Amino acid sequence: MIQSILAKKLGMTRVFGSDGSVVPATVLEAGPCTVIQRKTTGKDGYEAIQIGFVPQKEKRIAKPQQGHMAKANKGYFRFLRELWVEAGEEAAAGEELRVDMFKIGDRVDVVGRTKGRGFAGVVKRHKFHAGKQTHGCTSHRVPGSIGASAFPSRVIKGRRLPGHMGNVRQTVRNLKVIDIRPESNLLIVRGAVPGSINGLVMVRRSR
């Protein structure tokens, strides 16, 4: 049984529970995803399926990819990703994966890329405590002393310093599915998921 699907993050909202409680939720447009290719151990060395997501105009697809996607005869897609499957699991080219593969109450993991923050200081990047905002203080948002005296006379590896922040692959685990709307391809999960609005994420069933 295929356990994953590609989705687009539409944004966050809130859902009211039966007891009137407010539940923060993220709305995902999950699928439909089209199977482009079935890879097997005998031919490719591993078991997987390649799926396409978000229809795209032909002129925006490179010629080699056009020929590759034409085998499924389902048009062209902006995103191509591979999903692991078990040996013997059948998935023919042209089949569609839809959001109804999940049900309310399921637990899922959501994989995406976090928002890129560019070059950031230690207060924003590592949540350092800032200095006093008063006269006489000369260390408002700096990391402070990073040396190690006479021994070992160098900056130790792993020291938290300013640098690139965000734009990394991140997985949020064990989110609860609180609503599914198959007619609109919508999957609503409790909590937040990584990435910006309209960002690509992968939703997979938690182990």
MARNUFI-147771 format. One record per residue (C-alpha): residue in one letter; residue number from 1; x, y, z. Coordinates in steps of 0.1 Angstrom, whole numbers. Layout:
resn / resi / X / Y / Z
a / NUM / X / Y / Z
...
// end
This chain:
resn / resi / X / Y / Z
m / 1 / 0 / 0 / 0
i / 2 / 14 / 34 / -10
q / 3 / 19 / 55 / 21
s / 4 / 28 / 90 / 8
i / 5 / 14 / 118 / -14
l / 6 / 27 / 152 / -25
a / 7 / 8 / 183 / -14
k / 8 / 8 / 221 / -15
k / 9 / 6 / 241 / 17
l / 10 / -24 / 265 / 14
g / 11 / -20 / 282 / 48
m / 12 / -31 / 279 / 84
t / 13 / -66 / 282 / 100
r / 14 / -84 / 271 / 131
v / 15 / -110 / 244 / 136
f / 16 / -135 / 243 / 165
g / 17 / -138 / 210 / 184
s / 18 / -171 / 195 / 196
d / 19 / -164 / 209 / 230
g / 20 / -158 / 244 / 217
s / 21 / -120 / 242 / 219
v / 22 / -99 / 259 / 192
v / 23 / -75 / 237 / 173
p / 24 / -48 / 253 / 151
a / 25 / -47 / 235 / 117
t / 26 / -29 / 236 / 84
v / 27 / -48 / 232 / 51
l / 28 / -30 / 211 / 24
e / 29 / -40 / 205 / -12
a / 30 / -30 / 169 / -14
g / 31 / -29 / 154 / -49
p / 32 / -40 / 142 / -73
c / 33 / -6 / 128 / -81
t / 34 / 0 / 108 / -112
v / 35 / 23 / 77 / -113
i / 36 / 49 / 84 / -141
q / 37 / 71 / 54 / -136
r / 38 / 73 / 22 / -116
k / 39 / 109 / 13 / -106
t / 40 / 119 / -22 / -96
t / 41 / 149 / -39 / -81
g / 42 / 155 / -60 / -112
k / 43 / 156 / -31 / -136
d / 44 / 166 / -1 / -115
g / 45 / 182 / -16 / -84
y / 46 / 155 / -5 / -59
e / 47 / 117 / -4 / -55
a / 48 / 100 / 30 / -60
i / 49 / 74 / 49 / -79
q / 50 / 79 / 83 / -96
i / 51 / 49 / 106 / -93
g / 52 / 41 / 140 / -109
f / 53 / 23 / 168 / -92
v / 54 / 9 / 202 / -103
p / 55 / 0 / 202 / -141
q / 56 / 24 / 223 / -162
k / 57 / 24 / 237 / -197
e / 58 / 43 / 218 / -223
k / 59 / 66 / 248 / -232
r / 60 / 78 / 249 / -196
i / 61 / 91 / 213 / -196
a / 62 / 124 / 203 / -211
k / 63 / 123 / 180 / -241
p / 64 / 138 / 149 / -224
q / 65 / 113 / 152 / -195
q / 66 / 85 / 156 / -221
g / 67 / 93 / 123 / -236
h / 68 / 96 / 107 / -201
m / 69 / 62 / 120 / -189
a / 70 / 45 / 111 / -222
k / 71 / 48 / 74 / -213
a / 72 / 21 / 79 / -187
n / 73 / -1 / 98 / -212
k / 74 / -14 / 121 / -185
g / 75 / 1 / 155 / -194
y / 76 / 31 / 173 / -179
f / 77 / 39 / 181 / -143
r / 78 / 59 / 207 / -125
f / 79 / 72 / 184 / -98
l / 80 / 86 / 149 / -101
r / 81 / 94 / 129 / -69
e / 82 / 101 / 93 / -60
l / 83 / 83 / 74 / -32
w / 84 / 95 / 42 / -17
v / 85 / 72 / 12 / -21
e / 86 / 74 / -25 / -12
a / 87 / 84 / -52 / -36
g / 88 / 55 / -67 / -55
e / 89 / 33 / -36 / -50
e / 90 / 17 / -28 / -83
a / 91 / 13 / 8 / -95
a / 92 / 10 / 12 / -132
a / 93 / 19 / 44 / -151
g / 94 / -11 / 67 / -153
e / 95 / -27 / 57 / -120
e / 96 / -36 / 86 / -96
l / 97 / -30 / 89 / -59
r / 98 / -57 / 109 / -41
v / 99 / -62 / 124 / -7
d / 100 / -88 / 97 / 2
m / 101 / -59 / 73 / 9
f / 102 / -60 / 89 / 44
k / 103 / -89 / 90 / 68
i / 104 / -98 / 113 / 98
g / 105 / -78 / 103 / 128
d / 106 / -47 / 91 / 110
r / 107 / -13 / 102 / 120
v / 108 / 10 / 116 / 93
d / 109 / 45 / 131 / 90
v / 110 / 49 / 162 / 68
v / 111 / 82 / 168 / 51
g / 112 / 91 / 202 / 36
r / 113 / 117 / 230 / 34
t / 114 / 116 / 258 / 60
k / 115 / 114 / 294 / 50
g / 116 / 148 / 309 / 41
r / 117 / 159 / 337 / 65
g / 118 / 192 / 346 / 49
f / 119 / 221 / 356 / 70
a / 120 / 210 / 359 / 107
g / 121 / 226 / 369 / 139
v / 122 / 227 / 348 / 171
v / 123 / 197 / 364 / 187
k / 124 / 174 / 355 / 158
r / 125 / 192 / 323 / 147
h / 126 / 199 / 307 / 181
k / 127 / 176 / 326 / 205
f / 128 / 205 / 342 / 224
h / 129 / 195 / 366 / 252
a / 130 / 202 / 402 / 241
g / 131 / 221 / 426 / 262
k / 132 / 206 / 455 / 282
q / 133 / 191 / 483 / 262
t / 134 / 206 / 509 / 284
h / 135 / 233 / 535 / 284
g / 136 / 267 / 521 / 290
c / 137 / 259 / 486 / 275
t / 138 / 280 / 479 / 244
s / 139 / 268 / 444 / 237
h / 140 / 232 / 445 / 226
r / 141 / 229 / 417 / 200
v / 142 / 264 / 403 / 198
p / 143 / 274 / 367 / 208
g / 144 / 299 / 379 / 234
s / 145 / 332 / 361 / 241
i / 146 / 338 / 330 / 219
g / 147 / 374 / 323 / 229
a / 148 / 387 / 296 / 252
s / 149 / 416 / 315 / 270
a / 150 / 451 / 300 / 267
f / 151 / 438 / 265 / 262
p / 152 / 429 / 254 / 235
s / 153 / 436 / 289 / 221
r / 154 / 410 / 286 / 194
v / 155 / 373 / 287 / 187
i / 156 / 358 / 253 / 194
k / 157 / 339 / 236 / 166
g / 158 / 302 / 238 / 169
r / 159 / 301 / 272 / 185
r / 160 / 268 / 289 / 178
l / 161 / 275 / 319 / 157
p / 162 / 258 / 341 / 131
g / 163 / 252 / 324 / 97
h / 164 / 227 / 311 / 72
m / 165 / 193 / 304 / 87
g / 166 / 164 / 284 / 73
n / 167 / 159 / 268 / 38
v / 168 / 166 / 233 / 52
r / 169 / 146 / 200 / 49
q / 170 / 125 / 195 / 80
t / 171 / 101 / 168 / 91
v / 172 / 72 / 174 / 115
r / 173 / 61 / 140 / 129
n / 174 / 29 / 125 / 142
l / 175 / 4 / 152 / 131
k / 176 / -33 / 142 / 134
v / 177 / -56 / 144 / 104
i / 178 / -87 / 163 / 116
d / 179 / -106 / 166 / 83
i / 180 / -106 / 154 / 47
r / 181 / -125 / 169 / 18
p / 182 / -119 / 146 / -13
e / 183 / -140 / 167 / -36
s / 184 / -115 / 196 / -32
n / 185 / -84 / 175 / -26
l / 186 / -80 / 191 / 8
l / 187 / -63 / 175 / 38
i / 188 / -64 / 194 / 71
v / 189 / -39 / 184 / 98
r / 190 / -35 / 196 / 134
g / 191 / -6 / 220 / 140
a / 192 / 20 / 237 / 117
v / 193 / 41 / 223 / 89
p / 194 / 73 / 237 / 74
g / 195 / 75 / 260 / 44
s / 196 / 57 / 290 / 30
i / 197 / 23 / 293 / 14
n / 198 / 21 / 273 / -19
g / 199 / 52 / 254 / -9
l / 200 / 57 / 218 / -18
v / 201 / 55 / 192 / 10
m / 202 / 53 / 154 / 12
v / 203 / 27 / 138 / 35
r / 204 / 34 / 102 / 46
r / 205 / 17 / 79 / 70
s / 206 / 35 / 78 / 104
r / 207 / 52 / 45 / 112
// end
